Amino acid sequence: MADLGFGVLLKVGDGATAEAFTTVAELIGLSGPGLSMDTVESTHTESAGANKEYIAGLKDAGEISADFNFLPANATHQGLITDQENRTLRNFQIVWPDTAGTTWSFSAFVTNYEPASPIEDRMTSSVTLKISGAPTFS
């Protein structure tokens, strides 16, 4: 029942009231988000069997790491760089290549944009998005 990752898309919103999303050009790989939840110790003097007890703490949607063929003049690549420079919180979507058309939506900051241009290989760029708030899974 496995699916290939081929066809996954990372889309960036334009910030308009009726927001439109544009695919960031030439994605070659994506990982994340790393969903996690803190726990807070709530042990007390009557904890059963002298065992530590915990309550659920705050959740963190983590980060998205994405790699692209680096296209220096491409508007979507330039937009990511501009958003990082301006500290812009932007809406994004990951559209998974499954038959259900699963889409994860989230707001994030571009915290890292790193191009690479090896002499004998294609130019690439690595982007890190830090999710702010709760993602939506649909």
Number of C-alpha atoms within 10 A of each C-alpha: 2 5 9 9 13 12 13 17 22 22 19 24 16 15 12 8 6 8 11 12 16 15 16 18 17 16 20 17 17 19 11 13 17 12 11 11 12 12 13 12 12 11 14 11 7 8 11 10 6 10 11 11 13 12 10 11 11 9 13 18 18 17 20 18 16 18 19 19 18 20 16 13 8 11 12 18 20 13 14 22 18 13 15 19 13 11 13 15 17 19 20 24 21 19 18 19 16 15 7 8 9 12 17 15 18 19 20 23 21 23 18 15 17 12 16 13 11 9 7 6 8 10 15 19 19 19 20 21 24 20 25 17 13 12 18 11 11 10
